[in-house]
Every structure is written in C-alpha cells, then in structure tokens.
Amino acid sequence: RAQLLSESIRLNQVGFYPDAPKIAIVVGEVSGPFQITTPDGKKVLFSGTLSEPRQNAISGKIAHTADFSALHTTGTFVVVVPGLGRSYPFSIRPAVNRDLAIGALKGYYYQRASIALPESFAGQWHRPAGHPDTHVLIHPSAASVTRPEGTTISSPRGWYDAGDYNKYIVNSGITMGTLLSLYEDFPDFCRTLVTTIPESKNSLPDLLDESLWNLRWMLTMQDPVDGGVYHKLTNARFDGMIMPGQAEKDRYVVQKSITATLDFAAVMAQASRVFRHYNRELPGLADSCITAAVHAWQWAKQNPTMRYDQNAMNGQFEPDVVTGGYEDRDASDEWIWAATELYLTTKDEGYYKAVNLFPDEKTPLPSWSQVRTLAYYSLARFGNKLTPVGQKDLAQLKNRLIQFADQLRQGIDKQAFQTVMGKSPSDYIWGSSAVAANQGIALIQAYQLTNDRAYLDAALTNLDYLLGRNATGYSFVTGFGSKTPRHPHHRPSVADGIEAPVPGLLSGGTNANAARQDKCVGYTSTFADEVYLDDDCSYASNEIAINWNAPLVYLAAALEALQKK
Ligand code: 9MR
C-alpha cells in the first residue's frame, strides 16, 4: 500500500549507482525495520533494519541509517519506515548523475550576459538579451592615461556572477579553473556532455563552448597597455529584481587588482593549454591566452600591493560602488596558482621558482578567496610529465593531496548524515554547498592518485548531501530532486513570471550566519546545519553563483566518468 510522505527520511532524491553505497538517514526516535518498495508500495525489493541511534553533534537530534547498499536492482523506489511513512522517490541506475552533470553545466547558459536565450535552447526560461556591455564606463578608480575617466570600453559576454547581474573577475577565476580542470581531467567524457546550446553543433565540447563565453569576456577585462585586469564589471548598486533585458543602469569597470590579475593569469594560462587542442577551430586563441597571461603576470610583479578595498575606495571616487566585493587581503595563494599554471603551459621553470609553492603544511579547500590547492591539482594532473623542478616536489605534493582526502574521509561514520560535509560546523558558511562539492573534488583527486574506491564513495556522500541527505531535507539543485529550491535569490527566477526557477543552479545552502547577514525573516532554526530558507530574500542561504555550480558540475561529471571504469 502506498505510504504517506515522511520528511524525516532524508536521502539523495536523484538516486544511486547500482554498485555504489546507498543509504538514507531517518531522523527522530524510531527503530526497527525498513523496506525499499516501488513508489506504489506494491512490491518490496529489500528489507533491512535501522541502525542504532546516533546523535547529531550540532543539533543533538537523533539519526539512524537505513543502509540498502546490497540492493542492486535498477528502477524507481522509495524507502518505507513502518509507522513513519515513505521517502521521496529515487532511482537506482547506471549513469544516474548524467542528467545532473548536464543540467548543472547548462546552468551557465542561463547565466549568459549580452545574448538572448531563445526558446529552442532555453525552453520556458527563454528571455531577451540583457547587458550588452558594449559601452562600459571607466570608473574613476580605474582611470589611466590611455583610458581616462568617462571613456568607455566594450566588454560584452561573460556569465552573470550569481543572482545579481555583475561580472567579477575573481569569482570567474575559480569558476573557470574548475571547469577547465574538469575538461583536462576527463576530456573524453566531457565530449559526451551535450547541453543543447547554440554552439552544440560545432566540433568543440559544449563545456568548452560554454567556457568560451566567459573567457572572451575575461580577455576584454585586461588593459592592453599595462596588462592589469579590472577587478569587476559592475553597476554602482545592485539592480532590482528585474529581468536582464530591463536593466538600464550604467556599467563600470573599476580599479585593477592583484587578485583579479593573478586569477586572470592562471585562467588564461590554463585556457591556452586547453584551447591549443582546438587551434584549427579557434586559430590564434591559445596564443592570445598565453600572451594575456604573461602580460598579467608582468603587471602583478609591478603592482603586488594593489588590493581591491571597496570601503577605502568609496568616498574617494564618484559614484560609490556597493556591489559584491570579492576582497581578499592575502594574494599569496593567487600568486601560487598563477605561477603554477604559467609554468605548466610554458614549461618555463622560472615561474615555478618565482613563488614558494609550499609555504606551510596546509592543503586549503578551494574557494574564491583561496586558490592554492587548484595549483596542486594541476601539478598532480601533469604528474610524471612535469619538468625536473616539478618532479622534485611531486611525491610531496601527492602525499599532501592524499592526506587531505584522508582527513576529509576520517570519521564520516560518526557523523549524523554520514557525509564528509558537516563534520565541522564551520563547513556551514555562505555558499556551503560549494564546500561540500569542493570536498568531493578533493576526494576525487585522491582517487585519481590511488585508485582506491573508498575516496570515490566518500565523494559520493557529499553528492548525497547536496541532493537531500542533510539536515534541511532539501536537494539544493533547482529542478533536481523532489524538494528543491523554488525561490532562489536569482533575479531571472524571481522576475520571469514562470513558476519553476531556472534549473540546474546550486543554491548556496545552509549558512549558520545567514539570518544575521541577510536579515530575511522566516528562518526556523539556529543550528548551524539547519539554517536555510527557500525564500528569495535569503541571499545568504539561497542565492546561486557560478563558483558554486562549477564544483557541482565537476563532482557530478567526474563521478559519472569514473563509474564507467
Ligand atoms: O560567495 C561570497 C561569499 O563568500 C561572501 O561571504 C559574500 C559576502 O561578501 O559574498 C558572496 O559572493 C556574492 C558576491 O559578493 C556578489 N554576487 C553574489 C555572490 C554570492 O552570494
């Protein structure tokens, strides 16, 4: 008999690979048997017993595991806990994350600036073009002899950063680095990811065509005279909740910054490597990219203290700029990333030696403000192909990555939701969904180095987290799962008059400090792992952003690519 839905049963609402671990977490004081049945309840495929209770270290709440890893039958099922009810449906099948990988990559298409999205590609989310960005003002903070205040540059294309319509180089940096690394790590698999975009018919993989939309914008953000890169292209203040085509505010490029310029150098160096393979289709692009990267590096050498400090800037120039800051006091990690990508592309050991690659024992989790480990990933990818200076450090480097993954993996079994994510309450920051996804990437790197499937299984726990096995019960990806964000802080999703939000976008997710940060009314919990609100006022827990989607694309695609082995 069909059971009523119980929100106490938390699980990946998309599904599981036939041979991978499969668990649901049942929250609350229950015990005894559970079953896996068809959604109508007519057929029982598996019976098991709930685990002993475990206490959630953050909230003190009780959790039990329903482990049905031994079920390998493909199909669509639910978990039933007698007396409690059933879970959301999920499937067990090969390639279960393929649609997610494609959908999350397609998310970037919807974020494109300066182009109309026709119905043939965007479905019900079709919309007119917005932000041509062909007459972008030089903000007084960015004025130079050749580009004085009030002159304009053309800087079209790119992806909107997030729920807002501005374009920020720093955040584009890690986003592009993550997507291009996915390509470099799994080129053959990436060619199979078809997102149905205007460029799908050309000979490039859609992942690269999509990345090109942003790469071409990034190239326009470099001052051709000195090589420095403007920190962002932005309105002075955020747009209202309007569609892109209705936005009319002036757009500016602001001061050049050390972090933007180094992130740009890293991306361009990596892009040069990647697009070198498509020299026939894109003649000259790879050369332009490496030239741009080297020029940026030279600017950085001459301007190492050029931090972007919006508060200090405001008051000095007209108008004040109050949009996203992406401010970062410490550029040492950006130096490491830029030097590494330049070294890998040019094989010039001077870049490698220009920085201290291992300033301490840490392997920091990548984020927009911390890109050191992206350098380690790239070096590990090249492995034995490194020149002698790189070879010398290779063993140490691999050890670091493996140790980092071991730390992540350690103690999952004691965690309420049996995920890598959330072992520490400090995981629940602004954009915590990307913490989970980036932890997953770190585990995949360790798998690549060791072939130990335990790392893959650990990475899967965080995909399970993102898709519903968590303290909120939400799958954080719009359109993927049963209980998904309906009201993300995302201007098109709010303003388009269509009920469903734009699909394939990863909500920032649980954020312990969200209520204090966005002051949105309606949060129902103060436990770090539960502070999430599906309301568009909640920009601190329910915005979407390109740097969060990228590790989701990586994680889903890499897991797909590796399951096939
Ligand atoms: O992702 C950023 C997060 O780490 C910061 O804590 C937060 C506040 O500064 O800003 C986030 O980035 C936002 C950016 O500044 C503007 N566009 C939306 C981004 C996601 O919320």
Boltz pocket constraint, residues with backbone or C-beta under 6 A from the ligand:
constraints:
  - pocket:
      binder: B
      contacts: [[A, 161], [A, 162], [A, 163], [A, 164], [A, 323], [A, 324], [A, 325], [A, 326], [A, 430], [A, 431], [A, 539], [A, 543], [A, 544], [A, 545]]
      max_distance: 6.0
